[in-house]
Amino acid sequence: MSKHDQRAVAQHSAFERVARSGFVVTGLLHIAIGYLAVQLVMGGGDVAADPDPSGAFAEMSQRAGGQAALWAAFGCFVAMALWRLVETFLGRVADGEQSVSLFQRVSAFSLAVINAGLGYLAFRYATGQGVEDGEAVAFTGRLMQTTAGSALLLIVGLVVVGVGVGYIYKGANRKFIDDLVGRAGGMLRKLGIAGYVGKGLVILMVGILVLVATARSQPEEAAGLDAALRTLAAQPFGPILLYLAASGMAIFGVFSLAMVWRAKM
């Protein structure tokens, strides 16, 4: 059986349709994070939900039908994670017999890990467990107490910075067009550029904060997206910068919704 036939079996059309639903929940999640970031500005930093995936899932769990939506999100993220995992080893069906580069394999595996992590987070909230903010801070603090742990955090920070730079590069150079089926219209290209660059800048800021917080032994500053956006809001012209960050995340969310139909799988 050829590699293309193996991909066709592993990546069946029914499986593909379910996996594509991952773009829906990813898009809605980014839009929700953008909305919560705006609320952070309007609430003067005193808002109930954090502008990050945990905050978005926490808000969803409190809404009517929220539990069902969280279970649906869990299923969509798991399907996308499995699809990316298959893609890691076999490549994309859309690429035919074209060889898969190491970069493509690493990229697909990274997306599999991210979607699996989001699926686990959705599962936690769907089962009523949730995630306490103090858990991440306490864990980061314990890592900072050891040389090996601090070194690990520095590596994580550098990786996150690299991911942010990668998003910016992909958006600025329109590399995302290679992931689309058919010709990308003007509006889709603009959404892709603004979304990738905007999200890349946010990720870059998270990575920089992890590095700075590790150097200063301040675990509360290395708590992820929420800490990064709150730090941004506290800077001169913070509200304007936060609005831009929120817009970038929301635009990436809209672009992700378009990927439901346009993404190469």
Disulfide bonds with the S-S distance in Angstrom:
none
